[in-house]
């Protein structure tokens, strides 16, 4: 069966609460379960912790679902930093490197991290011997690798990063993408990338860096990638520092609920399903909930019937 599923097949040892509080919780194959990575904030932008399962409602294609798994905790994740290294990034190169380092320093010390740098080609930042690392010196060198030049293969870079993310040993996964949103030389298409995101467990955060006069900039792409995956899109102004944004992303990754439910199948075919998640608390008139808005239910393998002897 395909491994690139947001729709995971899971069995927990003990309760979900106990499993997700453990820094090294493991997922094992048993039963279909959709797991949502969820951020909840109050109207002032502060994180809301301490909510219970009964304060959430999940709807799939408009039908309310029963929550079967629920947890909150700062658990280690596998995370990739995907950095646009095309010529248009040259003016902010040094500040982007420092912002990446700040993200790493603000992350869970047990996170598995990797770096992807891209222009007209996609390149791993870390040595081949280190697919992931928590070594700040290795990661700084990876962020500094190469020089800004060439065109922009954004879609190829995201596809590469999502595939590499699957090999991480952390069950929760995220990407941080810094780019202008434009693409002018990928072999993958925007449609290809969105399908991969719908199949992936990754939450993708995007940061749009561009010259307002750049004809290739496309903030709409960055917004859509973040929205569907449950991340957040940041579009800072030309003079706005990037470092605090990256620290904010690291904090968001460490302050998320995990909520799961069992999807109902009507057939064995692949299908995109829409998700809406709401939360309520008596002390707040409105809560801001962010999670993925769609996932692709994979086609289920049906065994071939055995011919009678």
Backbone bond lengths (Angstrom), bond angles and torsions (degrees), N, CA, C in turn:
res aa  C-N    CA-C-N  psi(-1)  N-CA   C-N-CA  omega(-1)  CA-C   N-CA-C  phi
1 X - - - 1.468 - - 1.514 109.80 -
2 X 1.353 118.69 152.10 1.458 120.51 179.96 1.517 110.58 -61.01
3 X 1.337 117.37 145.34 1.461 120.77 177.08 1.513 111.88 -92.55
4 X 1.326 118.18 -18.18 1.450 120.68 -173.26 1.523 109.79 -86.85
5 X 1.334 115.46 65.62 1.458 121.30 -177.07 1.509 110.40 -117.09
6 X 1.312 115.96 133.26 1.461 118.27 164.65 1.517 108.16 -75.75
7 X 1.320 116.00 -31.27 1.460 122.91 176.52 1.518 106.07 -76.65
8 X 1.331 117.41 102.76 1.453 121.29 -173.05 1.522 111.06 -98.14
9 X 1.339 115.86 153.52 1.453 121.10 175.02 1.518 107.26 -104.23
10 X 1.341 115.97 114.63 1.455 119.41 -166.13 1.519 113.76 -128.74
11 X 1.322 115.67 151.75 1.461 122.01 165.04 1.518 106.89 -146.47
12 X 1.326 117.82 126.31 1.461 121.52 -177.23 1.523 110.76 -99.40
13 X 1.325 115.54 143.94 1.456 121.06 170.95 1.526 107.39 -86.58
14 X 1.316 117.13 108.21 1.457 120.19 -173.78 1.509 109.97 85.84
15 X 1.338 116.78 -166.99 1.458 121.14 -177.26 1.514 110.50 -75.98
16 X 1.342 116.05 161.29 1.463 120.19 177.91 1.511 110.64 -63.69
17 X 1.334 117.05 -38.28 1.461 120.16 -179.21 1.521 110.11 -59.30
18 X 1.337 116.58 -46.17 1.455 120.06 179.78 1.523 111.14 -64.97
19 X 1.325 116.88 -40.43 1.459 120.55 -177.28 1.512 111.96 -64.23
20 X 1.339 116.63 -45.04 1.449 119.39 -174.96 1.525 112.53 -77.84
21 X 1.327 118.18 -18.87 1.454 118.89 175.90 1.524 110.89 -76.87
22 X 1.330 116.62 -23.48 1.451 120.06 178.71 1.515 110.52 -73.63
23 X 1.341 118.82 130.44 1.472 120.71 -179.84 1.519 112.51 -61.38
24 X 1.323 117.53 -20.48 1.457 120.22 -175.53 1.525 111.24 -119.98
25 X 1.346 118.01 35.63 1.463 119.15 -179.64 1.517 110.02 -62.10
26 X 1.325 115.74 146.40 1.461 121.28 -175.82 1.520 109.94 -121.04
27 X 1.325 115.41 152.01 1.436 122.25 177.99 1.523 108.76 -112.15
28 X 1.334 116.07 134.25 1.453 120.73 -179.37 1.526 109.71 -129.13
29 X 1.304 116.38 152.77 1.456 121.30 -175.02 1.521 111.68 -73.20
30 X 1.339 115.70 132.07 1.453 119.70 174.08 1.517 111.90 -164.05
31 X 1.332 117.82 -55.52 1.458 120.51 -172.01 1.521 109.98 -142.25
32 X 1.329 118.31 148.24 1.465 121.39 -179.44 1.526 110.61 -67.68
33 X 1.306 115.09 133.01 1.457 120.88 -178.95 1.521 109.24 -151.54
34 X 1.320 117.46 127.98 1.455 121.76 173.89 1.515 108.22 -89.32
35 X 1.327 117.03 122.76 1.465 121.64 177.47 1.522 108.98 -107.84
36 X 1.328 116.71 127.05 1.454 122.22 179.03 1.520 110.01 -108.06
37 X 1.314 115.73 134.48 1.460 123.65 174.58 1.530 105.99 -95.11
38 X 1.327 118.26 118.73 1.465 121.38 -163.76 1.527 112.09 -127.79
39 X 1.327 116.27 130.40 1.462 123.09 172.56 1.527 109.07 -108.03
40 X 1.329 116.58 134.57 1.472 121.04 177.98 1.522 108.58 -127.87
41 X 1.342 115.69 125.37 1.463 121.37 178.45 1.518 110.33 -128.43
42 X 1.333 114.46 156.98 1.466 119.69 174.41 1.529 108.74 -86.23
43 X 1.327 117.87 172.26 1.471 119.69 -177.57 1.521 114.31 -59.01
44 X 1.337 117.72 -20.07 1.464 120.97 178.73 1.528 112.59 -87.84
45 X 1.333 117.16 -3.04 1.450 120.75 178.47 1.512 114.84 94.73
46 X 1.333 118.17 2.63 1.459 120.76 178.85 1.521 111.47 -83.33
47 X 1.333 116.77 149.07 1.455 120.52 179.91 1.526 109.85 -71.93
48 X 1.320 115.04 139.74 1.461 121.82 179.29 1.524 107.62 -106.54
49 X 1.315 116.56 112.77 1.458 122.10 178.78 1.529 108.97 -109.79
50 X 1.314 116.46 171.45 1.454 120.66 175.38 1.524 115.36 80.92
51 X 1.325 118.41 6.18 1.462 119.88 176.68 1.524 109.95 -71.88
52 X 1.320 116.18 152.12 1.452 121.52 178.48 1.525 110.50 -104.21
53 X 1.304 115.44 167.60 1.463 121.05 -179.89 1.527 111.66 -56.58
54 X 1.328 117.46 -37.24 1.464 121.43 -176.56 1.530 112.83 -68.95
55 X 1.326 117.19 -11.89 1.466 119.96 -179.97 1.536 112.80 -91.59
56 X 1.324 116.47 4.77 1.465 121.75 177.41 1.523 110.22 -117.31
57 X 1.329 114.81 147.74 1.466 121.11 171.13 1.528 107.98 -133.24
58 X 1.341 115.51 130.78 1.467 121.97 179.18 1.523 109.01 -111.80
59 X 1.353 114.72 134.86 1.453 120.42 176.10 1.530 108.45 -124.18
60 X 1.321 116.59 128.92 1.458 122.16 174.47 1.522 108.34 -114.13
61 X 1.334 115.62 119.82 1.471 120.83 -175.04 1.524 111.18 51.26
62 X 1.336 116.17 37.80 1.456 121.94 175.74 1.510 115.49 85.76
63 X 1.321 118.42 -4.98 1.466 122.33 -177.62 1.522 109.38 -105.60
64 X 1.344 117.10 127.31 1.460 120.23 -178.76 1.523 110.70 -66.75
65 X 1.342 115.43 139.87 1.456 122.70 -178.49 1.526 110.78 -111.55
66 X 1.310 116.69 153.09 1.464 121.79 176.81 1.525 109.22 -85.96
67 X 1.320 116.71 124.77 1.462 121.35 178.04 1.524 109.19 -75.00
68 X 1.322 115.86 123.54 1.463 120.28 -178.42 1.529 113.14 -109.24
69 X 1.321 117.35 -20.35 1.465 121.65 179.64 1.521 108.84 -133.64
70 X 1.331 116.33 140.68 1.460 119.46 -176.66 1.525 109.51 -154.05
71 X 1.315 117.09 132.95 1.463 121.08 178.39 1.515 110.03 -160.92
72 X 1.321 115.68 158.60 1.456 122.74 171.39 1.514 107.73 -139.54
73 X 1.324 116.73 132.60 1.456 118.24 178.19 1.513 112.09 175.39
74 X 1.316 114.98 159.07 1.466 122.35 177.82 1.513 107.79 -89.68
75 X 1.335 116.12 87.93 1.466 120.09 -179.12 1.527 109.52 -103.97
76 X 1.319 117.95 150.26 1.470 120.28 178.90 1.521 111.64 -62.12
77 X 1.318 115.93 146.89 1.460 121.73 179.77 1.524 109.62 -127.32
78 X 1.318 115.51 164.60 1.465 121.42 165.64 1.516 106.25 -96.31
79 X 1.319 116.94 128.25 1.464 119.91 -173.94 1.525 110.85 -140.88
80 X 1.315 115.22 139.56 1.453 120.70 177.39 1.511 111.58 -116.46
81 X 1.329 116.64 138.97 1.460 123.01 173.38 1.522 107.52 -101.74
82 X 1.327 116.99 115.78 1.455 123.01 -174.14 1.527 107.96 -111.06
83 X 1.317 116.45 108.99 1.462 121.41 -168.30 1.525 112.67 -114.86
84 X 1.316 115.44 126.38 1.463 122.41 174.21 1.530 108.31 -69.16
85 X 1.325 115.92 119.71 1.465 121.03 -179.64 1.529 110.40 -119.11
86 X 1.342 115.47 29.46 1.467 120.05 178.13 1.525 109.40 -79.31
87 X 1.310 116.89 173.49 1.455 121.22 -175.40 1.517 114.60 -58.99
88 X 1.331 117.42 -29.98 1.471 120.23 -177.53 1.522 112.91 -69.05
89 X 1.336 117.82 -14.98 1.466 121.59 -178.31 1.530 112.81 -88.65
90 X 1.323 117.27 -7.87 1.469 121.02 -173.53 1.531 114.27 -53.99
91 X 1.353 121.02 -42.98 1.469 119.60 -176.58 1.535 114.52 -62.11
92 X 1.345 118.04 -24.20 1.467 120.02 -176.80 1.520 111.87 -115.82
93 X 1.302 116.83 19.18 1.461 122.32 -174.50 1.528 113.13 -54.47
94 X 1.331 117.71 -52.67 1.464 120.32 -175.56 1.525 111.67 -64.84
95 X 1.318 116.75 -39.64 1.467 119.41 -179.35 1.528 111.08 -68.61
96 X 1.331 118.01 -31.51 1.459 121.00 178.05 1.524 110.96 -69.50
97 X 1.324 116.86 -37.07 1.463 120.35 177.28 1.531 109.97 -64.20
98 X 1.309 116.59 -46.29 1.466 120.20 179.86 1.523 111.62 -65.20
99 X 1.326 116.81 -34.30 1.465 120.48 177.41 1.524 110.52 -65.91
100 X 1.350 116.54 -39.42 1.456 120.04 176.86 1.517 111.95 -63.75
101 X 1.322 116.63 -41.28 1.466 120.99 177.44 1.527 110.19 -63.67
102 X 1.326 117.27 -41.27 1.464 121.04 178.58 1.523 110.88 -62.23
103 X 1.333 117.32 -38.99 1.468 120.98 176.32 1.527 110.26 -59.12
104 X 1.327 116.49 -47.21 1.465 121.29 -178.09 1.528 110.39 -61.96
105 X 1.327 116.25 -43.77 1.467 120.09 -178.39 1.518 112.02 -66.25
106 X 1.336 118.19 -27.13 1.464 122.13 -179.67 1.522 112.90 -89.98
107 X 1.340 117.78 -3.34 1.458 122.07 -177.04 1.521 111.31 -86.56
108 X 1.324 115.70 168.92 1.460 121.38 174.87 1.529 108.68 -60.60
109 X 1.326 118.61 130.70 1.472 120.53 -177.05 1.526 114.03 -59.21
110 X 1.329 117.52 -19.66 1.457 120.88 -178.64 1.527 113.01 -97.97
111 X 1.324 117.23 7.76 1.465 119.79 176.68 1.521 110.39 -62.94
112 X 1.324 116.01 147.10 1.464 122.35 169.57 1.524 106.96 -96.66
113 X 1.334 117.73 120.82 1.461 121.06 -172.55 1.529 110.09 -123.27
114 X 1.326 115.69 144.44 1.454 120.82 171.95 1.525 108.95 -139.47
115 X 1.311 117.00 166.58 1.464 123.21 -176.69 1.517 109.48 -128.56
116 X 1.335 115.67 135.79 1.460 122.41 172.57 1.525 107.70 -122.93
117 X 1.324 117.22 123.78 1.464 122.12 174.51 1.529 108.21 -108.88
118 X 1.313 116.31 138.06 1.466 117.46 -178.14 1.525 111.69 -142.33
119 X 1.312 115.05 143.98 1.467 124.16 164.18 1.523 104.98 -133.33
120 X 1.331 118.59 -114.01 1.469 117.57 173.82 1.519 111.35 -78.62
121 X 1.339 116.79 -11.14 1.464 123.05 174.12 1.526 109.70 -126.29
122 X 1.326 115.71 155.59 1.464 121.78 179.09 1.522 108.12 -105.28
123 X 1.337 115.98 127.87 1.463 120.23 -176.34 1.527 110.47 -132.61
124 X 1.328 115.55 138.51 1.467 120.65 171.52 1.517 108.56 -72.64
125 X 1.338 116.39 138.55 1.454 119.29 179.62 1.510 112.97 -82.86
126 X 1.342 116.95 -34.25 1.456 121.37 -177.81 1.529 111.06 -82.11
127 X 1.327 117.36 159.08 1.466 120.58 174.75 1.526 110.66 -62.57
128 X 1.318 116.99 155.92 1.466 120.83 179.58 1.521 112.08 -58.71
129 X 1.314 117.00 -27.55 1.469 121.46 -179.03 1.530 112.73 -76.52
130 X 1.337 117.30 -7.34 1.472 121.04 -177.72 1.526 109.37 -131.90
131 X 1.330 118.36 82.58 1.466 119.99 179.26 1.524 112.97 -62.71
132 X 1.340 117.01 -32.01 1.464 124.46 175.15 1.527 107.40 -139.65
133 X 1.327 116.44 157.57 1.461 119.34 175.71 1.524 109.94 -160.02
134 X 1.339 115.17 162.27 1.462 121.12 169.17 1.531 109.96 -116.96
135 X 1.333 116.56 11.72 1.473 122.90 -179.49 1.529 109.32 -78.86
136 X 1.326 117.62 113.05 1.457 122.09 -174.86 1.527 111.76 -63.33
137 X 1.324 117.63 -33.07 1.467 120.03 -179.49 1.524 111.30 -70.59
138 X 1.336 116.40 -41.73 1.461 119.92 176.08 1.524 111.26 -62.64
139 X 1.315 115.89 -40.34 1.463 120.14 -177.78 1.524 111.57 -71.03
140 X 1.317 117.19 -37.94 1.468 119.55 176.26 1.534 110.13 -62.49
141 X 1.329 116.57 -42.85 1.453 119.79 178.06 1.527 111.07 -63.53
142 X 1.339 116.55 -36.65 1.464 120.83 179.18 1.525 111.05 -66.07
143 X 1.329 116.94 -40.68 1.462 121.50 178.60 1.526 111.69 -66.79
144 X 1.338 116.87 -29.02 1.465 121.99 -176.35 1.520 113.09 -89.84
145 X 1.315 116.49 -3.56 1.460 121.09 -173.34 1.527 111.59 -68.73
146 X 1.324 116.31 137.08 1.461 121.17 178.19 1.512 112.14 78.40
147 X 1.335 115.67 179.88 1.455 120.53 177.47 1.528 109.02 -133.50
148 X 1.326 117.50 150.72 1.462 120.50 -178.29 1.524 111.56 -65.39
149 X 1.320 116.51 117.82 1.460 121.63 178.70 1.526 108.69 -167.55
150 X 1.301 115.82 162.98 1.447 120.38 172.98 1.522 114.31 82.51
151 X 1.342 114.62 -168.27 1.453 121.99 -177.32 1.527 111.20 -92.69
152 X 1.346 116.13 -165.47 1.459 120.15 -169.65 1.523 111.65 -128.17
153 X 1.343 116.85 110.82 1.464 122.49 176.35 1.533 109.10 -102.65
154 X 1.314 115.51 63.87 1.469 121.29 -175.10 1.528 111.83 -60.57
155 X 1.324 117.84 -49.30 1.459 120.66 -175.39 1.534 111.48 -64.35
156 X 1.329 116.58 -39.46 1.463 119.41 176.94 1.529 110.67 -62.80
157 X 1.337 117.20 -38.49 1.464 121.26 -178.70 1.525 111.17 -66.14
158 X 1.327 117.32 -43.58 1.463 120.36 179.74 1.526 110.33 -65.61
159 X 1.330 116.56 -41.92 1.464 120.11 178.19 1.526 111.00 -61.28
160 X 1.332 116.61 -43.74 1.460 121.08 178.82 1.527 110.69 -62.42
161 X 1.329 117.04 -45.12 1.464 121.32 -177.32 1.526 111.59 -65.33
162 X 1.328 117.49 -41.06 1.466 120.54 178.61 1.525 110.79 -62.70
163 X 1.323 116.72 -40.92 1.460 120.23 179.04 1.525 110.61 -65.92
164 X 1.337 116.88 -43.29 1.472 119.91 -179.98 1.526 110.31 -65.78
165 X 1.306 116.92 -35.55 1.463 121.74 -178.57 1.525 111.29 -60.05
166 X 1.326 117.27 -31.82 1.463 121.47 179.85 1.522 112.15 -60.25
167 X 1.339 117.26 -26.53 1.462 120.61 -176.36 1.522 112.17 -83.07
168 X 1.321 118.35 -6.77 1.459 121.35 178.93 1.520 111.75 -68.91
169 X 1.317 116.84 150.13 1.461 121.58 -177.12 1.524 113.01 -89.38
170 X 1.322 117.69 -0.40 1.464 120.73 175.91 1.524 108.77 -92.83
171 X 1.332 116.23 136.44 1.461 119.50 -176.35 1.523 112.72 -76.12
172 X 1.323 117.77 -29.05 1.459 120.63 174.19 1.523 108.52 -90.23
173 X 1.341 115.89 138.20 1.457 119.97 -171.70 1.527 110.72 -137.30
174 X 1.341 115.87 148.75 1.467 121.41 -179.56 1.519 109.94 -151.39
175 X 1.332 115.07 156.75 1.459 122.50 172.28 1.519 108.79 -129.03
176 X 1.327 115.52 144.65 1.451 122.09 169.45 1.515 108.34 -116.22
177 X 1.322 117.02 118.17 1.469 122.14 -175.13 1.523 110.52 -114.10
178 X 1.328 116.99 122.98 1.456 122.30 175.75 1.522 108.56 -114.33
179 X 1.343 116.65 120.01 1.462 121.14 -176.64 1.525 108.86 -168.20
180 X 1.328 115.72 175.05 1.464 119.34 173.22 1.530 111.42 -92.68
181 X 1.350 116.22 -1.33 1.457 120.73 178.34 1.513 114.49 86.31
182 X 1.323 117.08 -8.86 1.454 120.48 -179.84 1.515 111.87 -84.44
183 X 1.319 116.12 155.71 1.455 121.84 176.42 1.524 107.96 -144.14
184 X 1.330 115.90 129.11 1.467 118.24 -179.51 1.520 113.99 -135.18
185 X 1.368 117.34 12.32 1.470 116.34 178.47 1.525 114.40 -156.90
186 X 1.326 119.36 18.55 1.467 120.50 -179.69 1.520 112.10 -77.56
187 X 1.327 114.95 153.92 1.462 120.29 169.30 1.528 110.13 -85.50
188 X 1.344 117.07 -28.59 1.458 121.27 174.36 1.530 109.62 -79.48
189 X 1.311 116.71 155.14 1.460 122.85 176.24 1.525 109.93 -105.12
190 X 1.325 115.58 169.01 1.463 120.06 175.41 1.533 109.90 -59.84
191 X 1.323 117.26 -39.74 1.463 121.08 178.67 1.524 110.92 -61.75
192 X 1.329 117.46 -40.19 1.472 121.41 177.05 1.526 110.64 -59.20
193 X 1.322 115.48 -46.92 1.465 120.63 -176.60 1.524 111.02 -64.52
194 X 1.331 117.48 -42.75 1.460 119.48 -179.14 1.527 111.28 -65.59
195 X 1.311 116.62 -34.44 1.471 118.57 176.47 1.532 110.27 -65.00
196 X 1.334 116.39 -42.29 1.461 120.02 178.51 1.528 111.16 -62.13
197 X 1.321 117.41 -39.36 1.458 121.31 178.92 1.521 110.67 -66.48
198 X 1.323 116.90 -39.39 1.466 120.73 177.64 1.530 111.45 -64.54
199 X 1.315 117.63 -28.22 1.462 122.22 -179.94 1.520 112.98 -89.82
200 X 1.318 116.99 -10.95 1.463 121.96 -172.03 1.519 112.01 -96.40
201 X 1.331 115.36 156.48 1.460 121.50 173.05 1.522 112.39 -87.34
202 X 1.316 117.98 -1.31 1.465 121.52 -171.53 1.524 112.95 -77.08
203 X 1.322 115.33 138.75 1.460 123.14 166.97 1.522 106.95 -94.33
204 X 1.334 117.36 125.70 1.463 120.97 -173.80 1.527 110.48 -112.52
205 X 1.337 115.45 124.10 1.464 122.57 175.07 1.522 107.52 -103.34
206 X 1.319 116.84 137.17 1.463 120.23 -178.19 1.522 110.70 -124.77
207 X 1.336 115.26 143.67 1.465 122.07 177.35 1.525 107.12 -127.78
208 X 1.315 116.16 119.18 1.456 120.97 -177.21 1.512 112.55 -92.14
209 X 1.326 116.81 113.89 1.464 122.79 178.75 1.524 107.70 -116.26
210 X 1.328 117.72 117.75 1.461 118.03 -178.02 1.519 111.23 -164.18
211 X 1.307 113.81 161.12 1.454 122.32 170.11 1.532 107.22 -83.59
212 X 1.335 118.99 126.85 1.467 120.39 -179.16 1.523 113.81 -54.69
213 X 1.332 116.77 -23.29 1.463 120.47 -179.61 1.529 113.24 -91.86
214 X 1.336 117.04 1.59 1.466 120.94 -179.05 1.529 109.18 -73.86
215 X 1.329 118.99 118.41 1.464 120.62 -177.47 1.526 113.56 -68.35
216 X 1.350 117.20 -19.49 1.465 120.23 -178.16 1.527 113.33 -87.10
217 X 1.318 118.84 -12.37 1.468 120.40 -176.95 1.524 110.02 -61.96
218 X 1.333 115.54 143.42 1.460 119.74 -178.68 1.528 110.09 -148.15
219 X 1.318 117.40 77.13 1.467 119.79 -179.24 1.514 112.91 -61.96
220 X 1.332 118.22 -23.71 1.459 120.64 178.82 1.514 112.56 -61.21
221 X 1.328 116.91 -36.64 1.460 120.94 176.88 1.525 110.53 -62.82
222 X 1.328 116.51 -44.98 1.465 120.91 -179.39 1.523 111.17 -64.20
223 X 1.322 116.83 -40.37 1.468 120.76 178.03 1.520 111.20 -62.73
224 X 1.327 116.19 -43.60 1.465 120.05 -175.81 1.526 111.36 -68.20
225 X 1.325 116.77 -42.68 1.464 120.36 178.61 1.521 110.43 -59.53
226 X 1.324 117.08 -46.48 1.462 120.73 -179.32 1.524 111.38 -65.30
227 X 1.320 117.05 -43.38 1.466 120.88 -176.18 1.517 112.03 -63.27
228 X 1.320 117.13 -48.82 1.462 120.19 -176.80 1.522 111.06 -64.68
229 X 1.325 117.35 -37.76 1.465 121.03 -175.57 1.528 113.23 -83.06
230 X 1.333 118.01 -12.36 1.464 120.71 -178.95 1.505 114.79 93.35
231 X 1.348 117.03 7.81 1.460 120.51 177.26 1.516 111.35 -88.44
232 X 1.313 116.21 -152.58 1.462 121.04 -178.84 1.527 108.51 -141.63
233 X 1.319 116.30 144.77 1.459 122.02 178.55 1.523 109.62 -106.64
234 X 1.329 116.46 131.98 1.455 122.63 177.70 1.524 108.50 -117.43
235 X 1.324 115.88 131.19 1.465 121.00 -179.86 1.534 108.67 -125.55
236 X 1.331 116.76 78.01 1.463 120.35 -177.56 1.527 112.13 -69.98
237 X 1.325 115.55 154.98 1.453 120.80 174.47 1.515 111.25 -72.09
238 X 1.328 115.53 171.52 1.472 120.65 -176.03 1.523 112.54 -58.81
239 X 1.332 117.46 -35.17 1.464 120.85 -176.77 1.524 112.60 -98.16
240 X 1.331 118.45 -2.21 1.459 120.96 -176.60 1.537 109.88 -77.64
241 X 1.342 118.34 132.38 1.472 120.04 -179.13 1.525 111.57 -68.92
242 X 1.328 115.93 145.08 1.458 121.99 -178.38 1.528 111.44 -89.82
243 X 1.327 116.93 -26.97 1.461 120.57 -174.05 1.535 112.62 -56.23
244 X 1.341 120.29 -48.02 1.475 119.09 179.29 1.523 112.98 -61.94
245 X 1.324 117.54 -30.66 1.464 120.71 178.57 1.526 110.12 -65.52
246 X 1.321 116.50 -44.05 1.463 119.95 179.86 1.527 111.61 -66.30
247 X 1.314 117.08 -36.02 1.471 120.06 174.48 1.528 110.84 -64.76
248 X 1.313 116.04 -37.96 1.462 120.84 178.51 1.525 111.08 -64.53
249 X 1.331 116.88 -40.02 1.462 120.83 177.99 1.528 110.49 -62.99
250 X 1.330 116.44 -44.39 1.468 120.25 178.72 1.524 110.74 -60.06
251 X 1.314 116.99 -40.49 1.464 120.74 179.07 1.521 110.74 -66.23
252 X 1.327 116.66 -39.12 1.463 120.25 -179.65 1.525 110.59 -63.46
253 X 1.323 117.41 -41.67 1.461 121.16 179.39 1.516 110.60 -60.02
254 X 1.332 117.02 -32.31 1.464 121.44 -176.03 1.527 112.92 -88.63
255 X 1.329 118.05 -0.68 1.469 121.55 -178.21 1.529 110.60 -129.67
256 X 1.335 115.28 62.55 1.464 118.98 -176.67 1.521 111.29 -132.71
257 X 1.314 114.47 144.85 1.454 121.36 173.00 1.526 109.34 -82.64
258 X 1.323 116.10 155.65 1.453 122.28 169.84 1.521 107.27 -119.37
259 X 1.336 115.87 121.70 1.459 121.68 -175.61 1.526 108.30 -129.06
260 X 1.330 116.18 132.50 1.450 119.97 -177.09 1.513 113.07 -128.20
261 X 1.347 114.85 153.91 1.467 120.96 174.89 1.520 109.16 -151.49
262 X 1.323 115.62 161.11 1.454 122.01 -179.61 1.519 109.22 -94.66
263 X 1.327 118.68 116.64 1.461 120.29 -179.86 1.524 111.00 -72.87
264 X 1.315 116.12 150.35 1.460 121.56 177.79 1.519 108.53 -98.37
265 X 1.309 116.62 122.99 1.459 121.00 178.64 1.527 110.26 -90.27
266 X 1.314 115.93 139.64 1.460 121.22 172.03 1.518 111.31 -107.30
267 X 1.339 116.22 -16.67 1.467 121.27 174.06 1.519 107.55 -160.04
268 X 1.318 116.61 -176.42 1.461 121.04 -176.28 1.523 113.02 -99.39
269 X 1.339 117.50 7.08 1.458 121.37 -176.95 1.527 111.29 -85.06
270 X 1.339 115.09 153.84 1.461 120.16 175.34 1.524 109.76 -67.43
271 X 1.332 116.78 146.18 1.460 120.15 -179.51 1.517 109.91 -159.38
272 X 1.346 115.87 145.58 1.460 120.97 174.46 1.516 108.28 -87.02
273 X 1.330 116.10 130.02 1.459 121.13 -179.62 1.527 109.54 -118.90
274 X 1.312 115.35 137.82 1.459 122.20 -177.94 1.529 109.77 -91.23
275 X 1.326 115.49 141.24 1.460 121.65 -177.89 1.522 110.13 -122.09
276 X 1.327 115.20 137.59 1.469 121.12 170.28 1.524 107.67 -132.65
277 X 1.318 115.83 128.16 1.463 121.61 -178.54 1.516 109.18 -124.67
278 X 1.320 116.89 129.71 1.465 121.33 178.73 1.521 108.96 -125.77
279 X 1.326 115.36 152.12 1.468 121.79 177.00 1.517 108.99 -135.80
280 X 1.320 116.61 152.31 1.461 121.19 -179.37 1.522 110.15 -141.24
281 X 1.314 114.84 150.24 1.465 121.91 176.61 1.515 107.97 -151.51
282 X 1.322 118.11 137.73 1.465 121.67 -174.64 1.514 112.74 -61.57
283 X 1.337 117.19 -28.11 1.473 119.50 -177.09 1.528 112.90 -81.88
284 X 1.325 117.70 -7.25 1.465 120.94 179.44 1.520 110.43 -127.14
285 X 1.327 115.67 135.22 1.458 119.50 177.44 1.518 110.30 -68.64
286 X 1.329 116.70 -34.91 1.456 120.72 -179.78 1.523 109.81 -148.21
287 X 1.316 116.20 139.87 1.447 121.69 174.18 1.534 109.02 -112.51
288 X 1.333 115.46 143.48 1.463 121.03 179.43 1.517 107.77 -98.14
289 X 1.326 115.80 112.08 1.462 121.87 -176.41 1.521 109.03 -108.74
290 X 1.331 115.71 131.34 1.457 119.90 178.45 1.527 109.39 -126.87
291 X 1.313 116.15 121.13 1.458 122.46 173.51 1.517 107.01 -152.56
292 X 1.313 117.53 178.20 1.463 118.15 -178.74 1.524 109.69 -66.19
293 X 1.315 115.89 148.85 1.453 121.93 -176.50 1.523 112.79 -101.82
294 X 1.335 117.05 -7.80 1.461 120.30 179.01 1.522 109.72 -160.75
295 X 1.314 116.02 152.74 1.460 121.37 171.42 1.522 108.15 -145.45
296 X 1.309 115.34 160.87 1.462 120.26 179.80 1.521 109.20 -102.15
297 X 1.319 115.97 111.45 1.457 120.98 174.79 1.526 107.32 -69.45
298 X 1.325 117.77 117.93 1.464 119.29 -173.87 1.521 112.11 -72.47
299 X 1.299 114.11 157.27 1.460 118.91 174.88 1.514 109.36 -66.85
300 X 1.312 116.39 134.66 1.457 120.45 -177.74 1.518 109.55 -90.25
301 X 1.329 115.06 133.79 1.456 119.58 177.91 1.517 109.41 -70.84
302 X 1.301 116.08 128.99 1.456 121.54 177.45 1.518 108.19 -112.16
303 X 1.344 118.07 120.43 1.467 119.91 -177.67 1.531 111.39 -60.44
304 X 1.314 114.97 141.99 1.453 119.14 175.71 1.514 109.98 -68.76
305 X 1.311 117.91 136.30 1.467 119.42 179.57 1.523 110.72 -63.59
306 X 1.320 115.09 143.51 1.467 120.52 -179.99 1.520 108.55 -85.55
307 X 1.307 114.98 126.63 1.468 118.99 -179.27 1.528 109.59 -67.27
308 X 1.339 115.91 137.51 1.479 118.43 178.33 1.513 111.32 -64.09
309 X 1.308 115.57 144.23 1.465 120.51 179.27 1.524 110.09 -86.35
